[in-house]
Amino acid sequence: MDRGALAGWLRLLLTPGVGNDTARRLLTAFGLPPGVWAQSPSAWQTVTNARTARAMQNIPDTLEPAIDRLMAWLDESPDHQVVTLADAHYPGALLNTADPPLMLYLRGRPEVLDHPRKLAIVGSRNPTPQGETNARQFARCLGEAGVCVVSGLALGVDGAAHAGALDGGGTTIAVVGTGLDTVYPRRHDALASRIAEHGLLISEYPLGTPPLAANFPQRNRIIAGLSQGTLVVEAAVRSGSLITARFAAEQGREVFAIPGSIHAPQSRGCHALIRQGAKLVESAQDILEDLRIAEPAGQRSEPERATAPIDDLLQAAGHDPVSFDALQARTGLDTATLQARLLELELDGKVGRMPGGLLQRITRG
């Protein structure tokens, strides 16, 4: 797409009062952007309102710098692309949603947009160690089964899901809430490079857009819209992950949730979703069967347990009373080692970090 055509689309996005909905109505009425901008203010007013029609008469001061920045970014790499609502390569799954973005900025392999099996995996930015392990292992199993994992590149569950999919030899899509010339959070810079090499990063926001809080709930509709279903790994009752699940349900997509302890705040959002009709899942195989995706023979679908260093025994014990045998099974430690580490924790005074004390909650019968 040449500079003039891109400028027409960007002008729609940058004009005050012209959001996605108004822009789509203008495009429906007058055709592509050149046809929109060829109209008179009175014609615009029949589709919008007087105030917006007046604003459309003025070329935004930010337009020229924005188009310069975009053209330079596109020239940097063949992996940098833009698709518009009128482009033949625009993802069909998004066209069927209530609020498809006007433009999508792409970094990586655009053919991943056409992947026939996509599943969103979302959850807490501050998951428990088991929650992070679940996200990685579910994503790995799904990647091994040929599913493209979609998430948001955030800390915690999102990052674990992207990494798990890639570790499983699969592909992944990261839908971000900034311009694609920025990686947020910065600690995911290396992960973003892996995703660009083997998958795709997507944003609807112009280059230079910083990590504004309002953008992240908004981008969740794209995560849900691209996917056949959404898996929530861990989430508080008020979290962006539940927004993604709501978008999925509204679009007629499947919603899955992993249950957890009734005492863990990170599990309450999942439990709320299950009460509302989300499907409880305990393994990746549950999702594969529901979506009618066959898993390769011999592949694991159960999340693997992680062996726990001494300071992680508190997390391995969890929030509920646990037997010594169960704690041993979770950590993979032999009896003598586990007993020694429990005693060391007690002597170090670390037991008090958990309600009621760790040793008080371990039964030895």
KAUR-V764996 format. One record per residue. RES is the residue in three letters. PHI is phi in degrees with one decimal (999 if undefined). Layout:
BEGIN
res->{RES | RES}
phi->{PHI | PHI}
END
This chain:
BEGIN
res->{MET | ASP | ARG | GLY | ALA | LEU | ALA | GLY | TRP | LEU | ARG | LEU | LEU | LEU | THR | PRO | GLY | VAL | GLY | ASN | ASP | THR | ALA | ARG | ARG | LEU | LEU | THR | ALA | PHE | GLY | LEU | PRO | PRO | GLY | VAL | TRP | ALA | GLN | SER | PRO | SER | ALA | TRP | GLN | THR | VAL | THR | ASN | ALA | ARG | THR | ALA | ARG | ALA | MET | GLN | ASN | ILE | PRO | ASP | THR | LEU | GLU | PRO | ALA | ILE | ASP | ARG | LEU | MET | ALA | TRP | LEU | ASP | GLU | SER | PRO | ASP | HIS | GLN | VAL | VAL | THR | LEU | ALA | ASP | ALA | HIS | TYR | PRO | GLY | ALA | LEU | LEU | ASN | THR | ALA | ASP | PRO | PRO | LEU | MET | LEU | TYR | LEU | ARG | GLY | ARG | PRO | GLU | VAL | LEU | ASP | HIS | PRO | ARG | LYS | LEU | ALA | ILE | VAL | GLY | SER | ARG | ASN | PRO | THR | PRO | GLN | GLY | GLU | THR | ASN | ALA | ARG | GLN | PHE | ALA | ARG | CYS | LEU | GLY | GLU | ALA | GLY | VAL | CYS | VAL | VAL | SER | GLY | LEU | ALA | LEU | GLY | VAL | ASP | GLY | ALA | ALA | HIS | ALA | GLY | ALA | LEU | ASP | GLY | GLY | GLY | THR | THR | ILE | ALA | VAL | VAL | GLY | THR | GLY | LEU | ASP | THR | VAL | TYR | PRO | ARG | ARG | HIS | ASP | ALA | LEU | ALA | SER | ARG | ILE | ALA | GLU | HIS | GLY | LEU | LEU | ILE | SER | GLU | TYR | PRO | LEU | GLY | THR | PRO | PRO | LEU | ALA | ALA | ASN | PHE | PRO | GLN | ARG | ASN | ARG | ILE | ILE | ALA | GLY | LEU | SER | GLN | GLY | THR | LEU | VAL | VAL | GLU | ALA | ALA | VAL | ARG | SER | GLY | SER | LEU | ILE | THR | ALA | ARG | PHE | ALA | ALA | GLU | GLN | GLY | ARG | GLU | VAL | PHE | ALA | ILE | PRO | GLY | SER | ILE | HIS | ALA | PRO | GLN | SER | ARG | GLY | CYS | HIS | ALA | LEU | ILE | ARG | GLN | GLY | ALA | LYS | LEU | VAL | GLU | SER | ALA | GLN | ASP | ILE | LEU | GLU | ASP | LEU | ARG | ILE | ALA | GLU | PRO | ALA | GLY | GLN | ARG | SER | GLU | PRO | GLU | ARG | ALA | THR | ALA | PRO | ILE | ASP | ASP | LEU | LEU | GLN | ALA | ALA | GLY | HIS | ASP | PRO | VAL | SER | PHE | ASP | ALA | LEU | GLN | ALA | ARG | THR | GLY | LEU | ASP | THR | ALA | THR | LEU | GLN | ALA | ARG | LEU | LEU | GLU | LEU | GLU | LEU | ASP | GLY | LYS | VAL | GLY | ARG | MET | PRO | GLY | GLY | LEU | LEU | GLN | ARG | ILE | THR | ARG | GLY}
phi->{999 | -82.8 | -59.8 | -63.6 | -65.3 | -63.9 | -62.2 | -62.8 | -68.8 | -63.8 | -62.2 | -60.8 | -70.4 | -93.5 | -75.8 | -56.8 | 91.1 | -103.6 | -90.6 | -57.8 | -65.3 | -63.3 | -60.9 | -65.4 | -67.0 | -65.6 | -66.9 | -63.9 | -77.3 | -121.9 | 89.1 | -64.2 | -48.7 | -56.9 | -70.3 | -64.0 | -75.3 | -82.9 | -80.2 | -84.9 | -54.5 | -66.7 | -68.6 | -58.8 | -65.9 | -68.1 | -102.9 | -112.9 | -155.0 | -61.7 | -64.0 | -67.3 | -61.0 | -65.7 | -63.9 | -70.3 | -71.7 | -103.9 | -76.1 | -58.2 | -60.6 | -83.6 | -66.4 | -62.1 | -59.4 | -67.1 | -71.1 | -61.1 | -64.0 | -65.2 | -62.8 | -64.4 | -65.9 | -63.9 | -75.2 | -65.2 | -158.5 | -66.8 | -80.1 | -99.0 | -143.2 | -133.1 | -124.4 | -111.6 | -58.6 | -93.5 | -78.3 | -64.2 | -91.7 | -62.9 | -61.0 | -61.8 | -60.8 | -76.9 | -61.4 | -91.6 | -96.9 | -72.5 | -139.2 | -69.0 | -63.1 | -71.1 | -134.2 | -126.7 | -93.5 | -123.9 | -133.2 | 128.3 | -105.7 | -63.7 | -65.4 | -63.3 | -58.2 | -91.7 | -58.3 | -76.9 | -130.9 | -125.2 | -132.8 | -82.5 | -124.4 | -136.0 | 170.1 | -64.3 | -76.5 | -127.5 | -76.2 | -71.0 | -55.0 | -68.1 | -64.1 | -65.7 | -63.3 | -58.5 | -59.8 | -65.3 | -73.1 | -60.2 | -64.4 | -62.2 | -61.7 | -67.3 | -62.2 | -63.1 | -87.0 | 89.2 | -94.8 | -86.8 | -91.3 | -111.0 | -154.6 | -116.9 | 65.7 | -74.7 | -63.9 | 80.7 | -60.7 | -58.0 | -61.1 | -63.3 | -66.4 | -59.5 | -63.3 | -61.7 | -61.2 | -68.4 | -62.1 | -83.4 | 78.7 | -95.5 | -126.4 | -152.5 | -120.2 | -109.9 | -99.8 | -107.3 | -105.8 | -127.9 | -66.6 | -74.8 | -87.1 | -127.9 | -105.3 | -135.8 | -74.2 | -61.7 | -67.8 | -98.3 | -60.4 | -66.4 | -63.8 | -61.1 | -66.1 | -62.5 | -64.9 | -63.1 | -75.9 | -113.1 | -147.3 | -154.1 | -106.1 | -131.0 | -146.6 | -95.8 | -95.2 | -58.6 | -55.1 | 89.8 | -69.0 | -78.1 | -76.3 | -81.3 | -57.0 | -67.5 | -73.8 | -74.0 | -61.5 | -66.0 | -69.8 | -63.6 | -65.6 | -74.5 | -56.1 | -68.2 | -67.1 | -76.6 | -108.5 | -72.5 | -160.0 | -129.7 | -104.7 | -100.9 | -85.5 | -145.7 | -164.3 | -72.8 | -62.9 | -108.4 | -152.1 | -64.5 | -63.6 | -71.0 | -64.5 | -60.2 | -62.5 | -64.8 | -58.9 | -60.8 | -63.0 | -64.6 | -93.1 | 76.1 | -95.5 | -72.6 | -123.9 | -119.7 | -145.6 | -96.0 | -75.6 | -150.7 | -65.4 | -70.1 | -98.1 | -90.2 | -57.1 | -70.7 | -97.2 | -66.6 | -65.2 | -63.6 | -64.1 | -63.2 | -64.3 | -63.1 | -61.9 | -87.0 | 116.8 | -63.6 | -88.1 | -72.4 | -126.6 | -117.5 | -152.6 | -63.9 | -60.6 | -57.9 | -72.4 | -59.6 | -68.1 | -66.1 | -87.8 | 58.4 | -112.4 | -75.1 | -94.6 | -56.4 | -60.4 | 86.6 | -84.3 | -74.2 | -117.3 | -88.4 | -60.7 | -83.7 | -80.2 | -100.5 | -72.5 | -103.9 | -63.2 | -56.4 | -72.4 | -93.1 | -62.1 | -60.9 | -72.9 | -63.5 | -67.3 | 75.3 | -97.1 | -100.7 | -55.4 | -137.4 | -79.9 | -59.0 | -63.2 | -66.6 | -64.1 | -65.0 | -65.8 | -68.4 | -91.8 | 76.7 | -88.6 | -73.2 | -57.7 | -62.8 | -66.2 | -64.2 | -61.2 | -64.5 | -72.7 | -63.4 | -65.5 | -62.2 | -60.6 | -63.3 | -67.7 | -77.1 | 77.0 | -86.4 | -62.8 | -66.5 | -68.1 | -108.8 | -55.8 | 82.4 | 84.2 | -65.0 | -66.9 | -66.8 | -97.0 | -105.2 | -91.3 | -114.4 | -81.3}
END
